Amino acid sequence: MSETALAGRSPAPLAALMVSAGERAGIRFLERFTSAIRNPNTRRAYAHAVSEFMAWCAEAGVGSITDVQPLHVAAWIELQTQTLSTPTVKQHLAVVTCLTGS
C-alpha cells in the first residue's frame, strides 16, 4: 500500500519527512497503518491526521520526523482546536503522539 493511498493526498511532505528519518522509520510507519490498524475507517482517519501533521511540519520547516519536538505537536494541536471538535482533536493528538513519541 502506498503512502498516497494511505493519506489520500500528495505524498511529498510525508515522503520527505520519512525518508530523511531513514528506511526503518518508513517501514514502521507503513506497518502501523497496514497491520496494526485493521479497521479501514480508523486507518483512513489516522492516515489523514498524520498527513495533515506532516504537511504542517514541512511548512514549518521541520526536516525529519525525528526532528519533531513536543512544541511542534502542541502548536499543531492548538491549530486543530480552532476548527475541529474535541474528540477529533484528541484522536489527532493520540495518532501524532504515537507516531512521534512526543
C-alpha positions in Angstrom: 0.0 0.0 0.0 1.5 3.3 -1.0 1.7 6.4 1.2 -0.6 8.2 -1.3 -3.2 5.5 -0.8 -2.9 5.8 3.0 -3.1 9.5 3.1 -5.3 10.3 0.2 -3.2 13.3 -0.8 0.2 14.2 -2.3 2.9 12.1 -0.6 5.6 14.9 -0.9 5.6 16.1 2.8 5.0 12.6 4.1 7.8 11.1 2.0 10.3 13.9 2.7 9.9 13.7 6.4 10.0 9.9 6.5 12.9 9.4 4.0 15.0 11.8 6.0 14.3 9.7 9.1 15.7 6.6 7.5 14.4 3.4 5.9 13.3 1.8 9.3 11.1 4.8 10.1 9.3 4.5 6.8 8.8 0.8 7.4 7.4 1.3 10.9 5.1 4.0 9.6 3.6 1.7 6.9 3.4 -1.2 9.4 1.4 0.9 11.8 -1.2 1.7 9.1 -1.4 -1.6 7.3 -1.1 -4.2 10.0 -1.7 -2.6 13.4 -4.9 -0.9 12.5 -7.4 -3.3 11.0 -10.5 -1.1 10.7 -10.3 0.7 7.3 -12.2 3.7 8.6 -9.9 4.1 11.5 -6.9 3.6 9.2 -8.2 6.4 6.9 -8.8 8.8 9.9 -5.4 8.2 11.4 -3.7 8.5 8.0 -5.5 11.8 7.4 -4.3 13.1 10.7 -0.7 12.0 10.1 -0.8 13.5 6.6 -2.1 16.8 7.9 0.6 16.9 10.6 3.4 16.0 8.2 2.2 18.8 5.8 2.2 21.3 8.6 5.7 20.1 9.7 7.0 20.6 6.2 5.6 24.1 6.1 7.0 24.8 9.5 10.5 23.8 8.3 10.8 20.5 10.3 13.2 18.4 8.2 12.6 15.0 9.6 10.1 13.1 11.7 12.9 12.6 14.1 13.2 16.4 14.5 9.6 16.8 15.8 9.6 18.2 19.3 6.7 18.3 21.8 6.5 22.0 21.0 5.7 21.2 17.3 2.9 18.8 18.4 1.5 21.3 20.8 1.4 24.1 18.2 -0.2 21.9 15.6 -2.8 20.6 18.1 -3.6 24.2 19.1 -4.4 25.0 15.5 -6.6 21.9 15.3 -8.7 23.1 18.3 -9.7 26.2 16.2 -11.6 24.2 13.6 -12.2 20.6 14.8 -14.3 19.0 17.5 -12.7 18.0 20.8 -13.0 14.2 20.1 -11.3 14.7 16.7 -8.5 16.8 18.2 -8.0 14.1 20.8 -7.8 11.5 18.1 -5.3 13.6 16.2 -3.2 14.1 19.3 -3.1 10.3 20.0 -2.1 9.5 16.5 0.7 12.1 16.3 2.0 11.3 19.7 2.1 7.6 18.8 3.9 8.4 15.6 6.4 10.9 17.0 6.8 9.7 20.6 6.3 13.4 21.7 
